Amino acid sequence: MSAASSPFDWKIRVYYEDTDTGGVVFYANYLKFFERARTEWLRSFGFQQQHLAATSGAIFVVKNTSVEYLSPARLDDELRLTVVVEKLRNASMEFIQEAWRLPSGDGSGACDGEPRLLARGSITVVCVDQDSFRPRPIPPELLSSIKNAS
């Protein structure tokens, strides 16, 4: 499958632990945010990673990432993370993920008005066998759920 899926949205708040001494989100934390959003995306289909590993021996590993940083997120910002399956293959998925700052509405000026795109990432995830770490097919029930959501 090469057509993009519908976006999945997940909201988070920026906490002190996410920021550097200047109160700006540390660049590597966007990868953590994207990972959490993909985990919640899987849960939206009724799949949990530990259960998949226990029942099918399948786990997911990141093969490649590329992130473009456009604007900083700051302490206490509310972010909307999106997950889109750009390409779905038998044993891998390519995602496009974005982090958006949502309007604060508190007059702080952080993001009054329209949401602002902060970062855009391209992430390739491969399904592997949990013992051998060799590529293996995505479990059929999960693959079917992803295809049906597109």
C-alpha positions, 0 to 999 in steps of 0.5 A, spaced: 500 500 500 502 506 498 497 511 499 497 515 505 492 513 511 487 518 515 491 522 520 491 520 527 491 525 532 494 525 539 495 531 544 500 532 549 503 537 554 510 539 554 513 538 561 519 541 565 523 534 563 522 535 556 525 542 556 532 544 556 535 550 561 531 555 556 524 552 557 525 550 549 523 542 548 530 539 547 530 536 539 531 529 541 524 529 545 520 530 538 522 523 537 520 521 543 513 524 542 512 521 535 514 514 538 508 515 544 503 517 538 505 511 534 504 507 540 497 510 541 495 510 534 496 502 535 492 502 541 487 505 537 486 499 533 486 495 539 493 493 539 498 493 545 506 492 543 507 487 549 501 483 547 503 483 540 510 480 542 507 475 547 502 472 542 506 473 535 513 474 537 513 481 533 516 487 535 517 494 531 524 497 531 525 504 528 530 503 521 530 510 519 528 517 522 529 524 519 526 530 522 525 537 520 525 542 526 521 549 524 519 552 530 520 551 538 515 548 543 516 551 550 514 549 557 507 548 558 505 548 550 499 543 548 501 539 542 497 535 537 501 530 534 499 526 528 501 520 525 500 518 517 502 511 514 505 514 508 507 507 505 505 500 508 509 494 506 508 486 508 514 488 514 515 495 514 511 502 515 513 509 513 510 514 517 509 522 516 509 525 523 508 532 525 508 536 532 503 542 532 503 547 537 495 548 539 493 555 541 493 557 548 487 561 549 490 564 555 493 571 552 500 568 553 502 569 546 505 563 545 500 561 540 494 565 540 490 564 534 492 558 529 496 552 530 503 552 528 507 546 525 513 545 529 516 539 527 515 534 521 518 527 521 519 521 516 520 515 520 521 508 517 519 502 522 520 495 521 517 489 524 522 484 526 522 477 530 523 479 538 528 473 538 532 473 532 531 481 530 530 479 523 524 482 519 518 478 519 511 480 516 506 484 520 501 480 524 495 479 519 490 482 524 494 488 525 496 489 517 488 488 516 486 493 521 491 498 518 489 497 511 482 498 513 483 504 516 486 507 510 
